[in-house]
Amino acid sequence: MKKYSVIVFDLGNVLLPFDYSKPIGYFNGIKKGLGDNFTKLYMENYHVHREFEGGKLSEVQYLRTMLDWLEHTVTEEQFCKIFSDIFTVNQKVVELIPKLKENYKVVLLSNTNSIHKRYGYGHLDFINWFDQIFLSHEIGAVKPEEKIYRAVESSMQKKSAEHFFIDDIQEYVEGAKKCGWDGVQFKNYEQLVVDLQAKNILLP
């Protein structure tokens, strides 16, 4: 009998590496230092990002703040497109999804927001391969809060110990383990395959 029945993937920097240097460079191109100043404000006020991802700050409120920080040099639509042009696909990891689905339920659990979903990754084919998708802004909680892991359990109707979590941030893996899950920190594709095999997770 398999120990795990649900394999849970994080999105950013696991399936979709992201790089904010491109939008920051674009903003610097509009006005010297604009992107650098925006980055400084973003990091100093990171609670805004977390509240937006956690569904506690509306898109309207978030965009108002972002445009203020950018001195209203771009429109809302321009910001959404530029700020979401950060993702590339980790094709090798993505190709594990259909293989794992032969033996497990495979779901997505991500700290993300409505703008990145709509403009950044929502149109990608592999997003539809998951059995279910759990997004922080829709659940109203962010990793490593217990609520977000329990939302997965509640929907999947499986015991805590049957969930295996893959995330690039160790703190979020530890959050899952506190809920009774198992998991591993993602480093690269090759190491992930080794880690899955070590856990006797079947890869056809």
N, C-alpha and C positions, 0 to 999 in steps of 0.2 A: 504494500500500500504506500502511495506517495505521501511524504510528510507535508508537502505544500500543495495547495490547490489554486492559489491566487498569486500571480507574479505582478508586482506593482512597480511601474517605472515612473521616475521623475522625468520632466521634459527638458528644461534648460540645462545645457552643458552635459547632458547624457545623450538624448536623442537629437537635440538641437543646440550645438554650441552657439554662443552669442558673443558679440563684440560691440561695445558701445563707442568705440573710437570713430566709427564712420559717421554717426549722427553728430558727435561732438566736433569732428572736423568740419562737417557741413555748417554747423552753427558758427564756428570760428571763421568760416569763409564769408558769412553774412556780415559779421562785424568782428574785428580783431578782439580776441579774448572773450567773446560772448559764450562760446562753448565751454571754455575753462571755468568761467564764472558760474555757468549753469551747473556744471559738475560739482563745484564747491558747494553751491546752495543745496543741491540734491543730496549730497552726502551729509551735510550739516543738519538737514531736515529729513533724514531717512524715514522717520515715522510717517511722513506723508505717503511715501511709497508703500510701506507696510499696511497702512490703513486702506489704501486703494486696493491692494492685493487681497486684503481681508474683507472687502465689501463694506467697510465702515465709512468710506469716503466715496461719494458719487463721482462718476466720470466728469460731470459738469464742474464739480468743485475742484477735481484734480487738474483738469485742463485750464481752469482759471488761474490756478497757481503756476502751472508750467508756463503759460503765456506771459504771466507777470515776470517770471524769472528770465524769460527770453526777450523781455522788453517789447513784447508784441511785434516782433520782427517777422513772425510767421503766423498763418491762420491756424485754426484748430485742425483742419483737414491736413494741412502741410505738416504740422507737428506729428499727428498720428502716423502718417506715412513715413516720415523721416525717423521717428523714434522707434518704429517697428522694423526698420530695415537693418536688422542686427543679426539675423539667424542664418545658419547654414545647417545642412542635414548631415548627421553622422550615419551614413548609409549602412555601414556594417552593423551598427547597433540596431538600426531600424529593421534590418533583415532578420533579426532574431525574433521579432514579434510574431510573424506567422508560424515560425518553427515552434515557438513556445506554446502557441495556441493549439497545437496538436495534442497537448497533454494538460494544459492549464487554462484557467481564465486569466487573461492579461488585461490589466487596467492601467490608466494613467492617473497620476496624482501630482498636481503641480501648483506651486505658488505662482500665480500669474494674474493678468488683468484683462479687462474687456477690450482694451485698445490693441494689445498684442495678439489677442485671440482673433480679432476682426481683421487686423491689417498685417499681422506677422506670420501666423502659422495655421490659422483656421482652415485655409484652403488646401493644405497639404494632404495628399491622398492617405498617407499612413495614419493620420489622426483617426480616420474612420475604421481602421483595423482593430482598434481596441474594443473589448467587450463592454467597457464602461469608462467614462471620463469624469474625473473629480477635480474641479478647479476651485482654488481658494476663494476667489471673489464671488463664486456662486454658493459655496458652502458657508461663507462667513467666518472663516478661520484660516490661519496660515500655519504651515509647519514651523516649529515642532509642537504646536498646540495639540492636545489630546483629541479635541473635537474633530479635527480633520481626518485623523486615522480612524476614529470610530464611525465617521460617516461612510467610509469605505466598507468597514465590517458590516454595518447595518444594511447596506445595500446588497452586498455580496452574500450575506447570510452564511458566512463561514466563521469558524473559530479563529481567534486571534493568531494562534500558533500556525495556522495554515497560510498566513500571508508572508510573502518574501518581498522585501523592498530594496530597490536600487536607486541611490541618490548620490550626487557628487558631493553633498555637504554632510559631513560626519554627524553634525549636531542633529540633522533631520533623521538620519538613520537611527541615532540613539533615541530620538523621540518615538520612533516606531517600535524599537525594542522595549521601551518602557510600557508600551501597550500590549506587549506579549508577542510581537512580530519577530521575525528574523530579518536580517538584511545585510547589505554590504555597501561600502562606499565605492562609487564608480571612479575609476582612474583612467582607464582606456579599454578599448574593445578586447584586446588580448587578455588583459587581467580579468575582465568580467567573465569571459568564457572559462578561465581557470577557476574563478570563484564559484561559478554556477556548477561546474563539474564537481568541485569539492563538496558541494551541498547535495550532490546526487540529483540535481535538477536536470531533467532529461532534455537533450538537444538532438533531435533527429538528424 
